[in-house]
Amino acid sequence: MADFQPQDVIPEVFHPYFPRDAALPHYVASKFNMSESLTTLSAGVGLLAVISIILLARARTSLTGKDKLIVIWMIVCAGIHIILEGYFSFNHATLAGKQSVLADLWREYAHSDSRYLTSDPFTVIMEGITAVFDGSFAIVTAYGILADSPIRYPAQLITSLAQLYGDVLYMATNYMENYKHTNPHPYYFYFYFVTLNAFWIVIPTYLIVDACKNIYRGMLIAQRATTIKKSN
């Protein structure tokens, strides 16, 4: 009989995430259940929307309905990027075992992508950039709209392009690994992973096109004005 080796022991899994052999020795169950986590997230988004409405009421210029919605979107994005994703970036190494509201939210979302609990290098870097870069430019975009500043469309283009690029890379890397980090249950895959991330694909794509059209229109007007000035 071959000698028994300690490494032959299959470790017992104490967490609910995929892949089932993901190493999470510091995992601690969340205090909030799924419905409580989603309610907390919805309340946070609602608070950011209220802040946006207050700022819109103090805008220096009359805004279209579309511009008002973009302000709300950008401020909500800034809050999510800076607060939620920033929290992840600073606490990724201990997130699986931390006891806090934000840690519970990440543990819930991690059912759709366990890379958030394993300090996956790509995820940590991507979220760090998103928190600092995307969050900051989302604020600049909202300011540009509220103040009727020329910075609005360049900032909108930069913010939306960064969001789209980051989200596509994030989803594509999971796809390339055959979604092994995702719980195969339809709720976690189609709602958490696909639907929630689709917001940062569909809306930024629209805003990129909108920004490009307006920048082109502005450059065309400036070009014509220069031509007329030279002819005079």
Salt bridges, closest charged atoms under 4 A:
ASP67 OD1 - ARG152 NH2 2.85
GLU85 OE1 - HIS81 ND1 2.50
ASP104 OD1 - ARG107 NH2 2.48
ASP113 OD2 - ARG115 NH2 2.79
GLU177 OE2 - LYS180 NZ 3.61
GLU177 OE1 - HIS181 NE2 3.14
ASP210 OD1 - LYS66 NZ 2.78
